[in-house]
Amino acid sequence: MIRTIQPRLLVVTIALISIFTSCNENTSTTATTPEISTASEPKSEVVNPKATLSDDFKNYWYNGEAEITSYRLEQARYGELREGTAVLVFVTEDFLPDAQVKADNYSKDNTPVLKLNTTKNFITGIYPYSIMQSTFYPVANNQHALKISTSVQEWCGHVYSQLNNRDTFEVTSHSYFQGEADETFNLDKTWTENELWAKLRIDPKSLPVGELELIPSLESVRLNHDPLKAQKANVKLENTSYTITYPELQRTLKINFNPNFPYDILGWEETITSGIGSSAETLTSKATKLESLKSDYWNKKSKSDVNLRETLKLE
């Protein structure tokens, strides 16, 4: 159950309401109420009709707070399962469609997005791993994510990848690994695994199913040193789960969620098989929900706010 920290009353008016919903030192950023601008929607890329947002959606996502959920993590890495924590942070923001960054001020040309920041932290032997992914998905729910990025840090070095949705998917990637150092290339537009997590929170019934061309998460591409490109996937939606299987990558992701609004994510399982024949090894990473709260966390940066981490059961 969501725990609400310092609840505020949402005043619903016909006009657009300015509310503070983003990380910004001067807290000048506003997120538009759900009057969805379509100025930036390429006609060739509409993948669904424009969403009609319910009052429940508006009240939940446009009240000046983010949803923060912590998970106990068992992460497969280097042939072993590692204990750690994961956090999903969902928050609405106004997004500049051309620069593809958070808008500091309201404009009718901004694109309202549901942003997802995902973090994972775990230890491999003596050294730590830190992974973060960011996805900016239009709440109109009728085009692909506008931007996706990921970074992975560990003692060997760090890597970064970014996908921008423009005329094509524009990809920029940097790594300390030979053969992956600095890359810039384009991909044809198609479904991305990253965006499906945000799409689920808007309307699970709108999720694509069947045999798809799907770009795997930028995190999994990095950790498994797979090429960043669309892969064949078999996708299944059930009442409380969404399962993606990549036959050629020998990888399956299952997302477990609450079938009732706000469709919160209860956990996930990711199974990967590596190796061939008798040397093949299969490991399953798991995330299990710990706690969840609503908070304007960008204003919770004093020492007195550390207790909120205890609420989330984060060390």
FENGI-V693986 format. One record per helix or strand. SS is the DSSP state (~ for helix, > for strand). FROM is the first residue (numbers start at 1). LEN is the number of residues. If there is no record, write none. Layout:
# FENGI-V693986
ss=[SS,SS]
from=[FROM,FROM]
len=[LEN,LEN]
This chain:
# FENGI-V693986
ss=[>,>,>,~,~,>,>,>,>,>,>,>,>,>,>,~,~,>,~,>,>,>,>,~,>,~,~,~]
from=[3,19,31,43,55,66,80,102,111,127,147,157,169,182,191,193,204,210,218,230,241,251,265,277,281,297,303,307]
len=[2,1,1,3,7,12,16,1,14,12,8,9,6,6,2,10,3,6,7,8,6,7,10,3,15,3,3,5]
